[in-house]
Amino acid sequence: MLTIIHGSDTAASRKYFLDEKQRFADALLLDADKVNLTDLAQIFEGGGLFGESKYIFIELLITKKKKSSDFADIITYLENHADEHTIYL
């Protein structure tokens, strides 16, 4: 599942993002400035014995300025893994 949290009420959006993160004890919080395809591949395809579902939270991915090709590649990669993992942007 891929969830994009947005809206004109930034405080409420931020609170919802953090509340959702608190629901999952094993959630990973990533910073949009530092996220790249290599890190995402290690997270999603890394050696879990039973292929467990992951909970990924990426802060400010849509609002941070990245090269358009990097941004498009990251979004495509996240979309391809949204069926088996829970991803919040």
N, C-alpha and C positions, 0 to 999 in steps of 0.2 A: 504494500500500500504506500502510495506517495501522497503526502499531505502538504499543501502549500498554505502557510498561515500568512495572511496579509490583511490590510484594512487601514482605514484612516485613523483609527484609534490605536496608536502605537503601543500605549501602555497596556491596553486590554489584549492586544495580539501577543505582546511579550509575555504577559502573565499566562496566557493559554499555552504558549510554547513551553514555558518552564513547568507549568502544572502537568502537561503531558509527559515531559521528561521525567518528572518525579514518579510517575506511574510505573516506570520500568527501572528496576534496580540495576540492570546490566546495560543501560543505555550508553551509547558513545556520543559525546558532544564534540563536534568538529568545528573549527574556525574556517570561514570561507576564504580568508586570506591564505591559508596554508593547505587547503584541501587540493589534492591532485589525483589523477587517474591511478597512479602507482599506489597511493595510500588506500584508495577505495578498493582496488583489486586485492590488496592484502587483507582488508577487512572482510570483504564479501567472499573471497575465494580461499582465504586462509584455512589451514587445516583443522576444521572442526570435525570431530569423529562422526557426529550424527547429522551434520549439516543444519545446525540449529538456526532459527530465524534471528536476525539481528535487529536492534533498534538504533537507528542512526538519526541524530539531530545535527543539522548544519545551520549555524547561525549566519544570517545576512548574506546567503549565497546569491540571492537575486539582486540585492542592492549594492553589493560590492562590485567594483569595476575589475573585471578580468578580461583577458583577450577574448574576443568573441568566439574564436575557434576552440579555446580551452573551455569556455563556458558551455558551448554547444556539446562538446565531447563529454563533459561531466554530466550534463542533464540527460543526454542519451544513455550514458552508462547507468545512471540512477533509475531511469525509466525501465531499462532492461532487467534490473534486479528488484523492482518494486513488487513483483508477484510473490517473491519468497521472503522479503524483508519489509520492515516498517520504517519508512523514511519520512522525516519532517523537515521542511525548509521554512 
